[in-house]
Amino acid sequence: MPRLTTAVAGLAVLAGSLVAAPATAEPARTATAAPAGPAYVALGDSYASAAGVQPVDPTAPVECQRSTRNYAHVIAERTGAQLTDVTCGGAQTRDLRAPQHPTVAPQLDALSASTELVTVTIGGNDGSVFGGAIRDCSLAGFATGGTGSPCRDQQGERYEDVVRDTTYPALVQAFTDVRERAPQATVAALGYPWILPAEGGCFGSMPVAEGDVPYLRSLQRTLNDAVRRAAEEAGATYVDLEQVSEGHDACQPGGTRWIEPVFGGTNPVVVHPNALGQQRMAEAVIRTLGLTVLPEETRGDKVLRRYAGLVAYQELPAARARALRKHVQAVVRYAALGLDSDARMRLHLLRERVTRQQQAGHVTRQQAKALKRFTRRAAILLDL
């Protein structure tokens, strides 16, 4: 039974609040390079940290499984916000006020009177609601081969009772604490996107019995309603993800689904949003709050930005950098005009110039290799 063993192991990780081995790193405080944007703090659990989505934030504690492609980073990139990201996989509402791990400070410590924007996704881990329900219903589904409603029959109202009696008041307290720590901030409380379709299911990839699919949908609806009511009571704005995520659950094909399934997915952390899901969650926040979005970066802008980064990283002499930049600008200009053959010729001339400068000792071998890699990347970005 290797397939079942693998599934149980994955679901055990999910139910165990996604706790990894201890790390010594300090909690990450990642800031964007847009000083004009609002001071933005991202709080929350693994749906906010984007557990399993690559690349991992190298500055974050390993326990937090935080990605640089989570919805907070997308929001910051699109709005120019100055981001402080303290989201952490496995977080419960209590972890906003107390240390989640020895190296992970209370998330509320990131807030201050100068904070202007806060997003938070929290509540799913309280009482092991998400992990516990998915684990129990998957194991029950295996036992019946996907028929009937064994999980509903075994668990009844247990999980929904936890949400109503325990999670809801904890959410009210959590959102109230956020408002008190950041009194001037716009606070957005996100619901959770749909994990399963309205009916039917997909037992091959999500091992939940067909009769338990609506059971789990009801549980998720109850949780989202608790988040909504708690946000309203605490003066936060609720970001509804139910309508926009309909048809993007874990049973859908890659490129359509926002949530990765237990089997056949691309995310090593099962039943969690993928990069597309994180992007769409960011869009929902931007739309709900009416945030101002920066002008979209053109392909030419990306090439010039990458060149500037390369120059800084390789510590290229200023005079050489300026001279080479003129060639890069010419390539971008020709590409923008649709003169692809001229753009390709300028890239070729740029590579030859780099070779000559290396031979003359004006740039190092390492700098020359980096510049030539840049020209290949520029050709891809400009579709040449």
ROVEXMI-690853 format. One record per residue: x, y, z of N, C-alpha, C in turn; residue in one letter. Coordinates in steps of 0.001 Angstrom, whole numbers. Layout:
# ROVEXMI-690853
R      n.x      n.y      n.z     ca.x     ca.y     ca.z      c.x      c.y      c.z  residu
R        X        Y        Z        X        Y        Z        X        Y        Z       A
...
# end
This chain:
# ROVEXMI-690853
R      n.x      n.y      n.z     ca.x     ca.y     ca.z      c.x      c.y      c.z  residu
R      830    -1195        0        0        0        0      876     1261        0       M
R     1837     1388     -932     2725     2555     -907     1984     3851    -1138       P
R      946     3823    -1994      227     5063    -2286     -502     5579    -1046       R
R    -1148     4673     -324    -1850     5063      895     -860     5551     1944       L
R      298     4876     2049     1306     5284     3030     1777     6698     2754       T
R     2021     6995     1463     2458     8340     1090     1398     9374     1432       T
R      157     9035     1138     -930     9977     1414    -1059    10254     2897       A
R     -996     9190     3705    -1127     9364     5145        6    10237     5677       V
R     1213    10030     5144     2348    10843     5589     2127    12313     5245       A
R     1652    12559     4014     1404    13941     3609      304    14577     4430       G
R     -738    13824     4696    -1853    14365     5474    -1463    14566     6931       L
R     -549    13746     7420      -81    13932     8789      668    15241     8922       A
R     1435    15588     7875     2133    16875     7888     1122    18011     7889       V
R       98    17874     7054     -942    18897     6987    -1615    19053     8337       L
R    -1984    17945     8952    -2683    18009    10236    -1771    18475    11355       A
R     -459    18326    11170      486    18730    12197      872    20181    12120       G
R       60    20989    11466      260    22434    11390     1551    22823    10701       S
R     2077    21945     9834     3193    22301     8971     4403    22794     9736       L
R     4797    22083    10763     5948    22497    11560     7185    21773    11058       V
R     8215    22534    10681     9467    21960    10220    10489    21984    11349       A
R    11725    21572    11021    12785    21558    12028    13131    22964    12465       A
R    13569    23150    13706    13896    24482    14201    14991    25120    13389       P
R    14948    26444    13306    15976    27198    12598    16506    28265    13519       A
R    17629    28838    13126    18226    29882    13951    18035    31260    13368       T
R    17408    31330    12190    17241    32632    11553    16232    33477    12306       A
R    16385    34794    12191    15418    35706    12792    14219    35850    11865       E
R    13052    36227    12390    11892    36434    11534    12205    37456    10448       P
R    11754    37156     9232    12098    38016     8100    11297    39297     8118       A
R    11942    40357     7742    11283    41642     7567    11682    42128     6178       R
R    10931    41682     5176    11310    41907     3801    10673    43185     3285       T
R    11462    44129     2861    10939    45401     2380    11132    45530      890       A
R    10151    46054      196    10284    46339    -1221    11034    47648    -1396       T
R    11407    47923    -2643    12187    49123    -2934    11290    50264    -3388       A
R    10104    50356    -2854     9174    51397    -3276     8824    52285    -2091       A
R     9648    53311    -1809     9455    54124     -610     8142    54892     -583       P
R     7507    55087    -1748     6275    55865    -1779     5066    55033    -1369       A
R     5203    53714    -1325     4067    52866    -1032     3759    52814      448       G
R     2591    52262      808     2199    52189     2218     3049    51198     2994       P
R     3176    51432     4299     3853    50488     5187     2909    49311     5405       A
R     3297    48149     4931     2409    46994     4824     2962    45829     5645       Y
R     2115    45249     6502     2488    44086     7299     1564    42927     6942       V
R     2164    41786     6612     1395    40585     6283     1470    39599     7440       A
R      290    39171     7921      178    38221     9024     -545    36978     8525       L
R     -348    35850     9233    -1180    34703     8904     -469    33374     8888       G
R    -1200    32369     8365     -771    30979     8391     -178    30551     7056       D
R     -182    29240     6781      458    28716     5583     -251    29123     4297       S
R    -1549    29455     4359    -2226    29949     3165    -1736    31355     2825       Y
R    -1202    32054     3818     -621    33376     3587      869    33290     3300       A
R     1557    32341     3909     3005    32218     3672     3300    31524     2354       S
R     2295    30850     1769     2444    30099      510     3377    28904      704       A
R     3120    28120     1742     3938    26946     2034     4014    26025      820       A
R     5228    25657      444     5447    24743     -668     5662    25406    -2007       G
R     5370    26695    -2125     5554    27409    -3394     7001    27892    -3481       V
R     7644    27581    -4575     9028    28001    -4785     9085    29358    -5490       Q
R    10124    30170    -5211    11235    29901    -4302    10887    30271    -2861       P
R    11569    29602    -1936    11410    29886     -512    12146    31178     -179       V
R    11562    31978      706    12212    33199     1170    13429    32811     2002       D
R    14644    33112     1524    15839    32672     2252    16041    33387     3575       P
R    15359    34504     3796    15523    35252     5039    14529    34832     6110       T
R    13587    33958     5758    12534    33571     6701    12949    32345     7519       A
R    12445    32211     8743    12697    30988     9520    12186    29775     8763       P
R    12933    28681     8783    12557    27508     7993    11204    26961     8418       V
R    10855    27131     9701     9564    26630    10178     8391    27277     9449       E
R     8591    28492     8985     7462    29267     8441     7140    28932     7004       C
R     8046    28229     6303     7769    27802     4926     7199    28951     4101       Q
R     7883    30075     4146     7406    31282     3468     8002    31388     2076       R
R     7172    31742     1117     7598    31886     -273     7688    33358     -660       S
R     8597    33658    -1572     8672    35015    -2107     7593    35267    -3157       T
R     6740    34254    -3386     5629    34416    -4337     4278    34358    -3625       R
R     4280    34564    -2302     2997    34570    -1606     2209    35835    -1947       N
R      955    35859    -1576      115    36969    -2024      588    38308    -1484       Y
R     1248    38307     -329     1761    39565      213     2839    40162     -687       A
R     3743    39321    -1175     4788    39808    -2068     4198    40303    -3388       H
R     3175    39613    -3865     2520    40058    -5104     1880    41426    -4898       V
R     1185    41608    -3780      562    42900    -3474     1619    43994    -3396       I
R     2714    43710    -2690     3774    44708    -2539     4384    45079    -3879       A
R     4606    44088    -4712     5202    44348    -6026     4281    45200    -6891       E
R     2988    44927    -6810     2050    45636    -7682     1658    47016    -7168       R
R     1830    47239    -5886     1410    48520    -5307     2574    49376    -4826       T
R     3777    48814    -4782     4917    49557    -4254     4939    49635    -2744       G
R     4136    48811    -2082     4075    48835     -621     5397    48376      -25       A
R     5717    48913     1156     6908    48511     1899     6508    47345     2797       Q
R     6900    46155     2407     6382    44938     3020     7222    44435     4188       L
R     6541    44140     5282     7095    43375     6390     6272    42098     6468       T
R     6876    40976     6095     6152    39710     5981     6517    38802     7143       D
R     5568    38559     8042     5804    37662     9178     4837    36480     9154       V
R     4271    36175     7985     3398    35015     7853     4196    33748     8165       T
R     3508    32735     8702     4221    31530     9118     3303    30318     9060       C
R     3746    29297     8343     2971    28069     8232     2652    27473     9588       G
R     1418    27014     9745      994    26407    11001      477    27380    12032       G
R      486    28680    11723       72    29678    12710    -1402    29532    13073       A
R    -1686    29689    14369    -3042    29788    14876    -3260    31213    15378       Q
R    -4482    31527    15750    -4749    32883    16228    -3888    33228    17439       T
R    -3593    32258    18273    -2770    32513    19460    -1355    32944    19090       R
R     -879    32542    17902      488    32852    17497      638    34291    17026       D
R     -469    35016    16924     -359    36449    16673      155    37149    17927       L
R     -198    36625    19102      145    37284    20376     1347    36665    21083       R
R     1654    35397    20792     2727    34697    21499     3695    34087    20488       A
R     4942    33791    20908     5906    33185    19984     5405    31834    19472       P
R     5414    31648    18173     4987    30377    17590     6068    29312    17744       Q
R     7336    29740    17628     8506    28893    17815     9543    29726    18575       H
R    10576    29103    19127    11592    29880    19847    12223    30990    19018       P
R    12310    30787    17702    12934    31797    16841    11916    32649    16087       T
R    10627    32430    16348     9574    33160    15631     8786    34006    16626       V
R     8945    35303    16524     8304    36234    17455     6798    36299    17214       A
R     6039    36786    18190     4605    37010    17962     4408    37893    16732       P
R     3485    37516    15880     3309    38262    14635     2865    39704    14870       Q
R     2120    39930    15941     1655    41287    16222     2805    42249    16522       L
R     3980    41724    16861     5130    42584    17134     5554    43384    15905       D
R     5144    42934    14730     5518    43634    13497     4669    44889    13273       A
R     3576    45029    14013     2669    46159    13823     3082    47356    14675       L
R     2684    48536    14212     2942    49759    14975     1931    50821    14553       S
R     2021    51961    15194     1117    53061    14860     1346    53578    13451       A
R     2519    53295    12870     2828    53779    11523     2420    52792    10430       S
R     1943    51607    10813     1493    50623     9827      255    51142     9113       T
R      264    51051     7786     -843    51588     6986    -1727    50517     6359       E
R    -1187    49323     6173    -1938    48245     5531    -1582    46926     6199       L
R    -2615    46125     6512    -2410    44806     7116    -3287    43802     6373       V
R    -2696    42643     6037    -3504    41519     5557    -3292    40362     6524       T
R    -4341    39555     6702    -4227    38415     7613    -5121    37281     7138       V
R    -4537    36090     7077    -5277    34853     6837    -5015    33963     8036       T
R    -6032    33690     8821    -5839    32952    10070    -7153    32263    10453       I
R    -7044    31226    11275    -8223    30542    11794    -8332    29097    11366       G
R    -7779    28750    10197    -7918    27384     9699    -7214    26348    10535       G
R    -6150    26756    11235    -5406    25798    12067    -5950    25691    13484       N
R    -6776    26624    13899    -7336    26561    15254    -8170    25291    15413       D
R    -7898    24546    16471    -8640    23317    16691    -8376    22250    15654       G
R    -7276    22407    14880    -6925    21460    13804    -8088    21262    12831       S
R    -8820    22342    12579   -10005    22226    11735    -9655    21796    10319       V
R    -8767    22542     9642    -8441    22197     8262    -7691    20876     8174       F
R    -6536    20821     8847    -5715    19623     8756    -6424    18392     9275       G
R    -7089    18536    10412    -7776    17398    11002    -8909    16886    10136       G
R    -9696    17795     9593   -10835    17377     8774   -10383    16718     7474       A
R    -9385    17297     6808    -8889    16699     5567    -8291    15331     5845       I
R    -7527    15213     6933    -6925    13928     7294    -8003    12886     7598       R
R    -8936    13239     8471    -9957    12276     8877   -10836    11859     7703       D
R   -11210    12831     6885   -12106    12511     5767   -11379    11725     4678       C
R   -10078    11973     4507    -9317    11207     3512    -9158     9753     3960       S
R    -8813     9554     5221    -8672     8191     5726   -10005     7447     5692       L
R   -11073     8157     6020   -12398     7532     5953   -12760     7205     4512       A
R   -12373     8087     3585   -12650     7839     2175   -11910     6630     1654       G
R   -10644     6460     2068    -9896     5268     1676   -10596     4007     2167       F
R   -11128     4085     3373   -11741     2895     3976   -12970     2432     3195       A
R   -13683     3353     2558   -14898     2979     1824   -14709     3002      312       T
R   -13468     3255     -124   -13238     3311    -1564   -13895     4500    -2227       G
R   -14147     5543    -1457   -14714     6765    -2036   -16224     6801    -2078       G
R   -16888     5821    -1478   -18350     5786    -1504   -18919     6245     -165       T
R   -20152     6698     -214   -20850     7088      994   -20353     8392     1576       G
R   -20643     8584     2866   -20211     9792     3582   -19652     9376     4939       S
R   -18601     8570     4949   -18094     8018     6212   -17587     9082     7185       P
R   -17023    10157     6666   -16489    11188     7560   -17623    11927     8273       C
R   -18629    12294     7530   -19789    12954     8140   -20440    12035     9162       R
R   -20503    10757     8819   -21126     9798     9730   -20324     9657    11019       D
R   -18984     9741    10912   -18128     9558    12086   -17983    10844    12908       Q
R   -17823    11961    12224   -17471    13214    12908   -18666    14114    13196       Q
R   -19713    13990    12406   -20896    14812    12626   -20583    16300    12634       G
R   -21079    17018    13645   -20922    18471    13734   -19667    18894    14494       E
R   -18780    17942    14794   -17647    18237    15679   -16807    19410    15194       R
R   -16433    19370    13930   -15558    20424    13427   -16275    21771    13329       Y
R   -17494    21764    12871   -18230    23036    12775   -18499    23609    14165       E
R   -18701    22743    15147   -18878    23221    16524   -17623    23935    17024       D
R   -16453    23402    16664   -15193    24043    17056   -15102    25433    16451       V
R   -15470    25546    15185   -15408    26849    14516   -16350    27839    15187       V
R   -17580    27412    15450   -18570    28331    16030   -18238    28699    17476       R
R   -17807    27702    18248   -17648    27919    19697   -16262    28424    20094       D
R   -15242    28060    19324   -13864    28389    19709   -13167    29306    18715       T
R   -13222    28944    17446   -12482    29727    16442   -13051    31126    16282       T
R   -14362    31244    16236   -14970    32564    16012   -14570    33586    17078       Y
R   -14749    33303    18371   -14326    34301    19365   -12820    34569    19323       P
R   -12028    33546    18967   -10581    33759    18857   -10273    34703    17696       A
R   -11027    34599    16619   -10838    35493    15472   -11221    36925    15833       L
R   -12306    37085    16566   -12707    38435    16993   -11589    39068    17808       V
R   -11030    38306    18736    -9937    38819    19558    -8712    39130    18710       Q
R    -8405    38254    17771    -7228    38447    16926    -7345    39717    16096       A
R    -8486    39908    15445    -8656    41091    14596    -8728    42364    15436       F
R    -9287    42252    16628    -9314    43405    17544    -7898    43782    17959       T
R    -7065    42775    18239    -5669    43030    18596    -4935    43727    17456       D
R    -5200    43300    16238    -4557    43930    15077    -4947    45400    14996       V
R    -6242    45679    15179    -6721    47067    15103    -6072    47918    16199       R
R    -5901    47347    17383    -5311    48099    18488    -3829    48382    18247       E
R    -3104    47423    17670    -1673    47599    17427    -1417    48515    16229       R
R    -2350    48530    15276    -2182    49346    14069    -3454    50165    13850       A
R    -3694    51170    14699    -4976    51894    14676    -5233    52687    13396       P
R    -4173    53035    12657    -4341    53824    11443    -4407    52963    10178       Q
R    -4252    51670    10337    -4123    50793     9171    -5461    50351     8598       A
R    -5450    50102     7296    -6527    49367     6641    -6234    47891     6846       T
R    -7177    47169     7438    -6957    45758     7780    -7859    44888     6911       V
R    -7251    43957     6195    -7991    43032     5342    -7879    41623     5910       A
R    -9014    41000     6201    -9061    39616     6683    -9548    38734     5541       A
R    -8707    37834     5087    -9047    36992     3947    -9746    35716     4377       L
R   -10759    35323     3604   -11330    34000     3749   -10432    32993     3054       G
R   -10845    31739     3000   -10062    30680     2374   -10696    30279     1048       Y
R    -9886    30111      -11   -10436    29679    -1298   -10916    28235    -1235       P
R   -11869    27890    -2100   -12462    26555    -2081   -11418    25466    -2311       W
R   -11459    24439    -1487   -10580    23285    -1616   -11204    22234    -2522       I
R   -12509    22051    -2414   -13230    21030    -3169   -14374    21660    -3963       L
R   -14813    20986    -5017   -15963    21492    -5780   -17247    21346    -4985       P
R   -18326    21876    -5523   -19604    21840    -4811   -20117    20412    -4657       A
R   -19813    19537    -5617   -20281    18152    -5549   -19383    17275    -6398       E
R   -19489    15989    -6200   -18756    15038    -7039   -17390    14685    -6510       G
R   -16516    15658    -6442   -15161    15416    -5973   -14289    14776    -7041       G
R   -13116    14305    -6620   -12148    13671    -7529   -11323    12705    -6683       C
R   -11881    11556    -6399   -11283    10636    -5437    -9849    10254    -5789       F
R    -9504    10225    -7075    -8158     9850    -7476    -7097    10831    -7022       G
R    -7446    12104    -6913    -6460    13102    -6494    -6759    13694    -5123       S
R    -8032    13742    -4751    -8436    14174    -3409    -9241    13032    -2799       M
R    -8633    12187    -1957    -9278    10954    -1490   -10369    11186     -451       P
R   -11382    11922     -873   -12540    12205      -16   -13753    11536     -644       V
R   -14498    10788      134   -15684    10101     -385   -16666    11110     -968       A
R   -17368    10683    -2002   -18254    11596    -2722   -19274    12263    -1800       E
R   -19809    11503     -848   -20792    12070       67   -20198    13027     1082       G
R   -18871    13016     1232   -18226    13918     2185   -17748    15216     1548       D
R   -17838    15307      227   -17442    16557     -444   -18322    17718       20       V
R   -19654    17590      -27   -20471    18695      495   -20304    18898     2001       P
R   -19931    17846     2716   -19682    17955     4163   -18495    18887     4427       Y
R   -17406    18691     3680   -16237    19545     3848   -16481    20950     3315       L
R   -17257    21062     2248   -17620    22401     1752   -18402    23169     2809       R
R   -19294    22483     3502   -20072    23142     4547   -19163    23615     5674       S
R   -18186    22790     6031   -17236    23177     7071   -16454    24417     6640       L
R   -15990    24428     5404   -15220    25583     4943   -16090    26833     4878       Q
R   -17333    26677     4473   -18242    27832     4438   -18463    28375     5849       R
R   -18584    27474     6823   -18754    27901     8219   -17527    28672     8704       T
R   -16342    28185     8344   -15114    28876     8742   -15025    30259     8091       L
R   -15295    30327     6801   -15243    31624     6127   -16266    32596     6704       N
R   -17422    32082     7062   -18434    32953     7662   -17960    33468     9023       D
R   -17248    32628     9765   -16698    33067    11050   -15667    34176    10841       A
R   -14825    34029     9825   -13836    35071     9509   -14551    36366     9141       V
R   -15587    36257     8313   -16327    37447     7869   -16963    38171     9050       R
R   -17672    37427     9898   -18360    38062    11019   -17386    38669    12022       R
R   -16266    37968    12252   -15255    38486    13177   -14615    39755    12625       A
R   -14355    39784    11324   -13768    40970    10700   -14709    42160    10842       A
R   -15977    41933    10571   -16957    43020    10681   -17047    43539    12109       E
R   -17014    42616    13075   -17128    43031    14477   -15909    43845    14922       E
R   -14733    43523    14351   -13499    44208    14758   -13168    45414    13881       A
R   -14002    45704    12890   -13754    46859    12033   -12748    46611    10933       G
R   -12556    45335    10548   -11670    44992     9439   -12505    44744     8188       A
R   -11845    44705     7043   -12519    44445     5770   -12358    42980     5405       T
R   -13464    42309     5145   -13422    40897     4777   -13190    40772     3278       Y
R   -12231    39920     2883   -11960    39638     1470   -12551    38267     1161       V
R   -13648    38261      445   -14382    37034      130   -13703    36328    -1041       D
R   -13242    35096     -810   -12595    34324    -1863   -13462    33185    -2383       L
R   -14653    33027    -1847   -15494    31911    -2260   -15942    32052    -3718       E
R   -16487    33201    -4065   -17016    33371    -5419   -15905    33309    -6460       Q
R   -14793    34002    -6223   -13740    34059    -7238   -12988    32736    -7368       V
R   -13007    31904    -6312   -12273    30636    -6390   -13156    29477    -6845       S
R   -14435    29725    -7065   -15319    28671    -7553   -14811    28177    -8904       E
R   -14653    26862    -9035   -14136    26296   -10278   -12623    26250   -10342       G
R   -11962    26603    -9235   -10498    26582    -9193   -10001    25712    -8035       H
R   -10816    24759    -7605   -10490    23894    -6475    -9447    22851    -6868       D
R    -9084    22010    -5912    -8021    21029    -6109    -8368    19934    -7105       A
R    -9632    19826    -7492   -10024    18810    -8466    -9833    19265    -9916       C
R    -9478    20506   -10114    -9342    21040   -11466    -7935    20763   -12008       Q
R    -7767    20838   -13343    -6445    20566   -13926    -5444    21675   -13618       P
R    -4173    21353   -13770    -3127    22347   -13595    -3328    23521   -14526       G
R    -3041    24718   -14040    -3281    25922   -14812    -4639    26524   -14535       G
R    -5551    25715   -13965    -6884    26184   -13580    -7035    26184   -12068       T
R    -6553    25131   -11438    -6719    25019    -9982    -5819    26010    -9253       R
R    -6335    26496    -8132    -5561    27354    -7226    -5024    26566    -6047       W
R    -5623    25393    -5795    -5248    24547    -4660    -4668    23243    -5199       I
R    -3544    22814    -4654    -2928    21577    -5110    -3507    20377    -4362       E
R    -3762    19277    -5065    -4384    18101    -4446    -3389    17237    -3678       P
R    -3909    16178    -3058    -3058    15235    -2331    -2205    14428    -3307       V
R    -2818    13963    -4414    -2105    13180    -5423    -2041    13957    -6742       F
R     -885    13883    -7400     -751    14454    -8736     -565    15950    -8773       G
R     -245    16546    -7638      -45    17992    -7614     1408    18371    -7803       G
R     1664    19663    -7796     3020    20179    -7979     3583    20779    -6701       T
R     2750    20885    -5670     3177    21510    -4422     3471    20411    -3407       N
R     4688    20371    -2835     4986    19337    -1836     4156    19471     -565       P
R     3580    20637     -327     2664    20822      798     1250    20701      240       V
R      610    19566      471     -663    19273     -189    -1794    20135      366       V
R    -2835    20267     -449    -4060    20980      -96    -3753    22433      312       V
R    -2905    23074     -461    -2529    24474     -233    -2488    25213    -1562       H
R    -2617    26523    -1524    -2601    27298    -2766    -1264    27192    -3487       P
R    -1334    27132    -4814     -138    27193    -5643      157    28659    -5997       N
R     1129    28886    -6862     1513    30254    -7204      363    31002    -7877       A
R     -404    30305    -8733    -1550    30956    -9372    -2576    31355    -8327       L
R    -2837    30483    -7368    -3777    30812    -6305    -3340    32017    -5508       G
R    -2055    32082    -5187    -1532    33233    -4449    -1701    34523    -5254       Q
R    -1447    34450    -6537    -1605    35625    -7395    -3054    36093    -7413       Q
R    -3981    35152    -7530    -5397    35515    -7570    -5885    36031    -6208       R
R    -5341    35494    -5127    -5691    36004    -3805    -5222    37456    -3667       M
R    -4031    37744    -4174    -3524    39123    -4151    -4442    40049    -4939       A
R    -4885    39592    -6094    -5777    40410    -6916    -7087    40689    -6198       E
R    -7585    39701    -5455    -8831    39900    -4711    -8654    40957    -3631       A
R    -7501    40955    -2952    -7232    41972    -1935    -7154    43357    -2578       V
R    -6404    43459    -3651    -6243    44748    -4337    -7593    45286    -4785       I
R    -8419    44404    -5339    -9725    44816    -5840   -10657    45197    -4695       R
R   -10698    44405    -3637   -11601    44673    -2518   -11250    45964    -1799       T
R    -9961    46208    -1604    -9523    47410     -894    -9379    48625    -1805       L
R    -9435    48414    -3109    -9265    49528    -4042    -7858    50106    -4002       G
R    -6847    49248    -3837    -5470    49714    -3755    -4990    50243    -5104       L
R    -4160    51247    -5061    -3585    51815    -6271    -2469    50920    -6774       T
R    -2559    50551    -8039    -1578    49646    -8636     -591    50441    -9478       V
R      682    50090    -9380     1709    50752   -10169     1539    50409   -11645       L
R     2003    51280   -12543     1961    50941   -13974     2695    49632   -14217       P
R     2142    48823   -15094     2737    47514   -15356     4113    47666   -15993       E
R     5056    46901   -15488     6419    46964   -16005     6476    46340   -17396       E
R     7071    47064   -18361     7216    46530   -19708     8382    45548   -19761       T
R     8470    44817   -20873     9582    43890   -21034    10904    44642   -21067       R
R    10892    45797   -21712    12102    46604   -21743    12505    47083   -20364       G
R    11516    47465   -19553    11806    47878   -18171    12480    46749   -17403       D
R    11981    45521   -17606    12560    44375   -16906    14013    44164   -17309       K
R    14294    44313   -18606    15673    44135   -19086    16593    45174   -18456       V
R    16163    46439   -18448    16998    47499   -17879    17169    47322   -16370       L
R    16099    46857   -15704    16210    46628   -14261    17183    45494   -13973       R
R    17119    44426   -14769    18042    43313   -14578    19483    43748   -14844       R
R    19658    44618   -15830    21010    45107   -16114    21547    45917   -14933       Y
R    20698    46766   -14367    21120    47570   -13218    21497    46670   -12040       A
R    20720    45619   -11825    21029    44692   -10750    22340    43955   -10982       G
R    22572    43554   -12239    23815    42866   -12577    25019    43771   -12341       L
R    24912    45033   -12777    26004    45993   -12606    26355    46148   -11127       V
R    25318    46257   -10291    25556    46430    -8860    26168    45174    -8247       A
R    25641    44013    -8607    26112    42759    -8025    27540    42439    -8446       Y
R    27854    42677    -9728    29180    42371   -10248    30193    43492   -10003       Q
R    29703    44602    -9426    30567    45750    -9140    31331    46184   -10389       E
R    30588    46322   -11467    31178    46726   -12743    31634    48183   -12654       L
R    32813    48527   -13168    33265    49923   -13146    32230    50839   -13793       P
R    32022    52011   -13199    30954    52906   -13641    31062    53265   -15119       A
R    32254    53564   -15572    32433    53962   -16973    32067    52815   -17909       A
R    32476    51586   -17583    32145    50425   -18417    30640    50171   -18390       R
R    30046    50317   -17202    28611    50073   -17081    27805    51050   -17934       A
R    28212    52323   -17931    27489    53328   -18728    27624    53044   -20222       R
R    28814    52687   -20646    29043    52414   -22068    28218    51216   -22541       A
R    28198    50159   -21735    27441    48972   -22115    25940    49223   -22046       L
R    25528    50081   -21118    24109    50368   -20973    23535    51002   -22234       R
R    24341    51787   -22952    23863    52388   -24203    23482    51310   -25207       K
R    24259    50225   -25238    23928    49110   -26135    22640    48425   -25684       H
R    22491    48245   -24362    21276    47618   -23835    20060    48477   -24167       V
R    20184    49787   -23994    19079    50693   -24317    18713    50618   -25789       Q
R    19718    50483   -26646    19447    50370   -28082    18686    49089   -28391       A
R    19074    47997   -27741    18368    46731   -27935    16902    46870   -27532       V
R    16664    47465   -26361    15300    47657   -25867    14501    48540   -26817       V
R    15120    49598   -27286    14423    50537   -28177    14029    49857   -29491       R
R    14967    49115   -30101    14650    48416   -31358    13551    47381   -31151       Y
R    13612    46647   -30026    12592    45632   -29750    11225    46274   -29581       A
R    11166    47435   -28908     9892    48132   -28710     9284    48597   -30022       A
R    10139    48890   -30989     9668    49339   -32307     9348    48175   -33237       L
R     9587    46964   -32759     9316    45793   -33586    10428    45469   -34556       G
R    11583    46101   -34391    12733    45866   -35277    13596    44758   -34667       L
R    13072    43541   -34704    13714    42439   -33998    15094    42108   -34555       D
R    15247    42159   -35876    16550    41831   -36454    17610    42832   -36003       S
R    17242    44126   -35928    18185    45137   -35444    18506    44916   -33969       D
R    17486    44532   -33194    17706    44273   -31780    18648    43092   -31588       A
R    18446    42028   -32365    19329    40865   -32260    20759    41222   -32647       R
R    20909    42078   -33683    22240    42509   -34101    22926    43289   -32982       M
R    22192    44166   -32295    22792    44935   -31214    23195    44034   -30047       R
R    22396    42990   -29799    22786    42031   -28763    24082    41311   -29142       L
R    24194    40966   -30427    25412    40315   -30912    26616    41243   -30749       H
R    26444    42501   -31094    27522    43477   -30948    27889    43677   -29469       L
R    26876    43622   -28614    27130    43765   -27179    27993    42610   -26670       L
R    27676    41391   -27106    28478    40244   -26683    29914    40359   -27180       R
R    30080    40830   -28424    31430    41005   -28962    32194    42073   -28187       E
R    31516    43133   -27807    32167    44198   -27044    32623    43677   -25675       R
R    31774    42865   -25052    32136    42287   -23761    33385    41411   -23915       V
R    33444    40616   -24986    34614    39772   -25227    35876    40609   -25364       T
R    35788    41698   -26120    36960    42559   -26308    37392    43205   -24994       R
R    36419    43612   -24191    36763    44244   -22924    37410    43247   -21967       Q
R    36970    41988   -22026    37616    40970   -21199    39051    40741   -21661       Q
R    39235    40668   -22984    40583    40463   -23523    41512    41617   -23176       Q
R    40937    42813   -23088    41743    43989   -22761    41944    44155   -21258       A
R    41286    43313   -20470    41429    43394   -19028    40565    44447   -18368       G
R    39581    44975   -19115    38709    46008   -18550    37593    45415   -17685       H
R    37236    44147   -17967    36276    43437   -17118    36855    42065   -16813       V
R    36475    41511   -15692    36986    40206   -15303    36271    39101   -16076       T
R    36834    37908   -16002    36212    36758   -16659    34824    36510   -16092       R
R    34692    36610   -14753    33393    36406   -14127    32389    37452   -14580       Q
R    32796    38713   -14651    31906    39781   -15101    31474    39553   -16545       Q
R    32421    39124   -17386    32099    38871   -18789    31079    37744   -18920       A
R    31254    36675   -18143    30296    35562   -18194    28917    36021   -17755       K
R    28863    36841   -16701    27570    37334   -16217    26902    38228   -17259       A
R    27680    39057   -17924    27121    39935   -18952    26590    39138   -20138       L
R    27281    38102   -20509    26815    37283   -21638    25570    36486   -21260       K
R    25503    36025   -20019    24263    35379   -19561    23114    36371   -19606       R
R    23404    37615   -19230    22376    38645   -19274    21843    38844   -20687       F
R    22711    38837   -21690    22238    39056   -23064    21318    37926   -23508       T
R    21633    36703   -23068    20750    35573   -23422    19401    35722   -22738       R
R    19421    36169   -21476    18165    36360   -20749    17371    37509   -21350       R
R    18076    38570   -21775    17405    39712   -22403    16701    39294   -23682       A
R    17339    38412   -24457    16729    37949   -25695    15427    37194   -25409       A
R    15426    36417   -24332    14222    35680   -23962    13119    36645   -23504       I
R    13480    37608   -22640    12503    38564   -22123    11889    39404   -23238       L
R    12700    39733   -24243    12226    40581   -25343    11654    39768   -26491       L
R    11650    38413   -26331    11090    37525   -27339    11805    37697   -28676       D
R    13125    37746   -28622    13931    37924   -29841    14427    36574   -30379       L
# end
